[in-house]
């Protein structure tokens, strides 16, 4: 609500939220269940916002940062934090209403809910 006036003034309004593939309903596993549940909740909120804000032309997406070499991902993870951030930024800059309501990977590919 606090950001809505600024979004309405923007020439290309969009909301990009960092989530995780671990919050996808199609990624069925019980490890880190609290983390998974929190990301699933974020995804559902973003789906709702995408629906609510569509009529105002405000795009809303959730993004998975990839398996990143962090404390959580470890050294065996696929990508560096810099690669993840660069990918997220590249995708975020091109999000349009056509992609609103989607779950998007850091590399721009779609992820099933």
C-alpha positions as CSV (number, residue, x, y, z in Angstrom):
1,X,0.0,0.0,0.0
2,X,2.8,2.4,0.8
3,X,4.4,1.9,-2.6
4,X,1.2,2.0,-4.6
5,X,1.2,5.8,-5.3
6,X,4.8,5.6,-6.6
7,X,3.9,2.5,-8.8
8,X,0.9,4.4,-10.2
9,X,3.2,7.3,-11.2
10,X,5.7,5.0,-12.9
11,X,5.9,4.7,-16.7
12,X,6.7,1.0,-16.3
13,X,5.4,-0.2,-12.9
14,X,6.4,-3.6,-11.7
15,X,6.8,-5.5,-8.4
16,X,9.5,-8.2,-8.3
17,X,9.7,-10.4,-5.2
18,X,12.5,-12.8,-4.5
19,X,11.1,-16.2,-3.6
20,X,12.5,-19.7,-4.1
21,X,11.7,-22.7,-6.2
22,X,11.4,-24.5,-2.8
23,X,8.0,-22.7,-2.5
24,X,6.7,-24.2,-5.6
25,X,3.8,-26.7,-5.1
26,X,5.4,-28.9,-7.9
27,X,8.7,-29.2,-5.9
28,X,7.4,-31.8,-3.4
29,X,9.9,-32.4,-0.5
30,X,9.7,-32.0,3.2
31,X,13.2,-30.8,4.0
32,X,13.3,-27.1,5.3
33,X,9.5,-27.2,5.6
34,X,9.2,-23.8,7.3
35,X,11.3,-22.1,4.6
36,X,9.3,-23.8,1.9
37,X,6.0,-22.7,3.6
38,X,7.1,-19.1,3.9
39,X,8.1,-19.0,0.2
40,X,4.8,-20.7,-0.9
41,X,3.0,-18.0,1.1
42,X,5.0,-15.2,-0.6
43,X,4.2,-16.7,-4.0
44,X,0.4,-16.8,-3.2
45,X,0.5,-13.2,-2.1
46,X,2.2,-12.2,-5.3
47,X,-0.3,-14.1,-7.4
48,X,-3.1,-12.2,-5.6
49,X,-1.4,-8.9,-6.1
50,X,-0.9,-9.7,-9.8
51,X,-4.6,-10.2,-10.1
52,X,-5.6,-7.2,-8.1
53,X,-3.1,-4.8,-9.8
54,X,-3.6,-6.0,-13.4
55,X,-6.4,-3.5,-14.1
56,X,-3.9,-0.7,-13.1
57,X,-1.2,-2.0,-15.5
58,X,1.1,-2.9,-12.6
59,X,3.1,-6.2,-13.3
60,X,3.8,-8.4,-10.4
61,X,6.1,-11.5,-10.4
62,X,7.9,-13.8,-8.1
63,X,11.5,-14.8,-8.9
64,X,13.7,-17.7,-8.0
65,X,17.4,-16.5,-7.5
66,X,18.8,-19.9,-8.6
67,X,20.9,-22.3,-6.5
68,X,23.4,-19.7,-5.3
69,X,26.8,-20.1,-3.6
70,X,25.7,-18.7,-0.2
71,X,25.8,-20.0,3.3
72,X,22.5,-21.8,2.5
73,X,23.5,-23.0,-1.0
74,X,27.0,-23.9,-0.3
75,X,30.1,-24.0,-2.5
76,X,28.6,-26.7,-4.8
77,X,25.7,-24.4,-5.8
78,X,25.4,-23.6,-9.5
79,X,25.9,-19.9,-9.6
80,X,27.6,-17.0,-7.8
81,X,25.6,-14.3,-6.0
82,X,26.8,-11.9,-8.7
83,X,25.5,-14.1,-11.5
84,X,22.1,-14.4,-9.7
85,X,21.8,-10.7,-9.1
86,X,22.8,-9.8,-12.7
87,X,20.2,-12.3,-14.0
88,X,17.5,-11.1,-11.7
89,X,18.1,-7.5,-12.7
90,X,18.1,-8.3,-16.4
91,X,14.7,-10.1,-16.0
92,X,13.3,-7.5,-13.7
93,X,14.0,-4.7,-16.2
94,X,12.0,-6.5,-18.9
95,X,9.0,-7.7,-16.9
96,X,5.8,-6.8,-18.8
97,X,2.1,-7.3,-18.1
98,X,2.3,-10.5,-20.2
99,X,4.4,-12.0,-17.5
100,X,2.5,-10.6,-14.6
101,X,1.4,-13.3,-12.2
102,X,4.2,-15.7,-13.2
103,X,7.0,-17.4,-11.3
104,X,10.3,-16.7,-13.1
105,X,13.8,-18.2,-12.7
106,X,16.8,-15.9,-12.4
107,X,17.7,-16.8,-16.1
108,X,14.2,-15.7,-17.4
109,X,12.8,-19.2,-17.7
110,X,9.3,-20.0,-16.3
111,X,8.8,-22.0,-13.1
112,X,5.6,-23.9,-12.4
113,X,3.7,-22.8,-9.3
